[in-house]
Amino acid sequence: MSKIQIVLGKEGNQKFPILNAGVSRRHALLTIENNRWILEDLNSTNGTYISENGGPFRRISKVEITEDTCIRLGDGSINGYAFTAHHAIEEDPNNYSYEFEKLRRLRDELAARKAKAQNMRKNSSLVNLIVAIAILGVTFLPHISSQVRIIILRLGLLIPVLFTFIIQRNDQLQKIQDEQRRRVICPRCGHPLSDFEVDRESCSSCKAHS
C-alpha cells in the first residue's frame, strides 16, 4: 500500500463531513503506510482519543493504531466525533458494512459466552439442591448424635448460601450483558443495537447501514 495521509477535522480531507463543535478544523492526522496506521493529534483544542476493543478512551499525541481502533475527536459529548479507523479509508462514507460485520462477530461471541454463563447459573442451582439432599440424608444416619445432627443441619443451611454468594460475586452473565450494551452500538451515532438491527446491518436511530 502506498502512503496515505488523511487530515481529520472540520476542514480535513476525510470523505465524511465532521461538523461537531468540539472538533478542530485540522484536528488529527492519520497516516497509513506499509500496513501501519499512525494517528497523530495536530495540537487540537479538545484532544484526540482512542479506544481498543471497547475499552475506555485515552488521550493520545501520536500512537500506532489498528484498522479496528475507535477514534474520537474531542470529548465524549455531542460536541465530539467518534468513528472506526477503517471508516477513514472507506470509499463510500455511508457504507458501514465493515463495522457491521465486526459487530456481528462480536455479538455472536458475546452470545456464546452468555449461553455458557447461563449454564453455569443453572448448574449452581443443581449443585445447591444436591448438597441440601446429601446433608439431609446424612442426618438420618442412625449412629449420629442429636448434637451432630444440629451442626450438620446448620452447615447445610450455610453451604448453599455461601456457594450462591460466590457464584453471584463472579457472575459473568451481568458482565456480558453490560459489555454488549457498551460495545454493540451503532458505528455512526453510538445507539445500542438490537440483534435485529445487527442482522439487518442498519441502525433504526440514525439509519446508518451497510
N, C-alpha and C positions, 0 to 999 in steps of 0.2 A: 504494500500500500504506500502510495506517495504521501508526502507530508500534507496534513490538513490542519488548518488553523481556523477556529471559529470564535469570533468575539461574541460573547453573550451579554445581552443588555438591551435597553430601550433603543439604542442605536447600533446594536450588534448586527452581524450578518447571518445569524441563525435564521432558519426558514420559517419559524413560527414567531408571531409578534409577542413581545413582552411589554405590557403597559403598566404593570403594578407600581404603585407609588414608591415602594421601598427599594426598587431596583435602579441602580445607576445606569447612565447612558452606555458606558463601557464598563461593565461590572466584572467580568471574568474572561479568561482566555482558555479555551480547550484546544490542546494540540494532540493530534493523533499521528504517530509515525512508528513504523516497524512494529505494529500491533501494541504499542504502548500509548496509553491515554494519560495525558498530564493536564491537570486542572490548576490554574493559577488565578488568584484574586488580583484584580487590577486596581488596588487601593480604593475599593468600593466604600461607600458611606456605611452600609449596613452589613457588610461581610458576606463571605461565601461559605457555605456549609455542605457537608456530605454525610450520607448515611449508608452503611453497608448492611445488607441482609436484615433490614427492618430495625436496626439498632438506632440509638439516639444520634441526633445530628451533632457534628462537631465542626467548629470553625477551622478553616484552613487558610494558608497563604499560598503554598504550592505543594501539590501532592500527586502521586500516581494513583489513578483510579482504574476501574474496570467499566466495561460496557453496561453493566447492570447497576452501577453506583447511582444512588439518588442524589441529585444536586439541588441545592436550594440557594437561590439568590435572595439575600435579605433575611428578615426574621420569619418566624413561623406563623405570623398573622396573614390576613388577606393582602397585606402590602408586599409580602414576599412571593416568590415564584419557584415552584419545585417541579422537577421532571427527571426522568431516567436519562442517563448519559447517552444511551443509544439514540434517543429521540433527536439529538443534535445532528445526526447524520441521516435521519430518515428523509427520503426524497419527498414524500407526501406528509406534510405536518399534521394532517388529520388522520393519518393511519397509525393506529396503536396496536397492530397485530403482534408485534414483538413483545410488547408489555403484557398483552392479554394472554399470550401463550405462556409467558413466565408465570403469570398469576394462576393459570390453570394448573400448572405443575405444582406450584406452592399449595394451592387449595387441595389437590389430591394427596399431597404429602401430609398436610395437616389432618385430612380426613382419616388417613390410615393411622396416624398417631392417636387421633381421637377415639377410633374404634378400639385400639389397644388399651387406652386408658379406661374406657367404659367396661371392658372385660375385666380389668384389674379391680374396678369398683365392685362388679358383680361377684368376683371371686372372694373379695374381702367379706362380703355378707355371708357367703357359703362357709368360709373358714370360721366366722363367728358362731354360726349355727352348729358346726361340727364340734367346736371347743365346748360350747354350752352343753351339748348332749353328752360328750365324753365326761365332763366334770360331774354332771348329774348322775351318770351311770356309776362313777366311782363311789359316790356317796351311798349307794345301795350295797356295796360290798359288806358282808356280814362281820368281818373282823375289825372294821374301823370304828373307833370310839365316837361318841356324840360330839366331843370337842373337836376332833379332827374333821368330822363332817362339816361342822360350822366353819372351820378355817377354809376347807375346800370350797364350800359354797360362796364364801366371801371372795376368795380368789376367782371363782367362776364369774362373779359379777364384775370384778375389776379387770380381768384379762381382756374381754371383748371391748370394754370401754377404752382401754389403753391402745388396743390394736386399731380400733376405729379412729382414735385421735391421731395415731401415727400415719395412717393412710390418708386422712384428711390434710394433715400438715404437708404431705408430699403428693397431694392430689394434682395430677398433671392435667386433668380434664379442664379445669378452670383456666390454667395457664395457657393451654392450647386455644381455648375459646378467646382469651384476651389477645393472644398473638394473631389470631385470624382477624379480629376486629381492627388490629393495628396495622397489619400488613396486606390484607386482601382488600385493597382500596383502589379507586379509580386512578389511573396514571395521570389523568389531567386535572381533576378537581379534588381528589382525596376523599371522595364519598365512599363509605364502606359498601362493598359489593356483595350481593346475594349470590348463591350458587347459580341461579337462573341467569343473572347478568354476566357472570364469568363464562358460562357455557355459551351464551349468546354473543359474547365479546362486545358488549355495549353497556354504557352507563346510563341509567334512567334519569340521572340528575343533570349531567352536562351534555349528554348524547355523544360522548366520545365512543369511537367504535374502531374495529379492526379494518 
